[in-house]
């Protein structure tokens, strides 16, 4: 659980770094011009390859290559082979992409959590300052309190897990 003493992330990207990263992501995407999007319905309807289906495709390709002339010409073995090779290539790239995506998501979650915990601490400290009659604290506390002051049946200020 993050607290004020465990600031695990303390970084900000410059505008030029953000621009460079966006350019690199765009370059990656444009270097694979045949990438396509599917509708949710297509994602559900398409037969998917899994471990056993992968072996089945490999076996079918072996038999197609080893027994020419049996299957009709419109079943193009070269196209099947290219699709299968592309599947493997994209699988490798996807693993790299997922690793980066997971680190982006984790870092974003950590930075957001640290900011939120610190903001909750500030809120509580403004409340204590307001109760102590410290000038100027009422306005800040009232403004922040409006975020949590809903009806009694709605969610109140979240518990951060830390003892007050």
Number of C-alpha atoms within 10 A of each C-alpha: 9 18 17 11 6 9 13 13 12 7 7 8 9 9 9 9 11 12 12 12 13 12 12 12 12 11 11 11 12 11 10 9 8 8 8 6 8 9 8 8 8 10 11 10 9 9 9 9 13 9 7 9 12 15 12 13 15 14 12 14 17 13 12 18 13 10 10 11 9 9 11 8 9 6 10 11 17 12 10 15 16 11 12 17 12 12 14 13 11 12 12 11 11 13 11 11 12 11 11 12 13 11 12 12 12 12 14 13 12 16 17 13 15 21 16 15 17 16 13 17 16 15 19 16 14 22 20 15 16 18 12 10 11 12 9 11 17 17 12 14 20 15 11 18 17 9 10 13 13 12 8 7 6 9 10 13 13 8 9 14 9 9 5 7
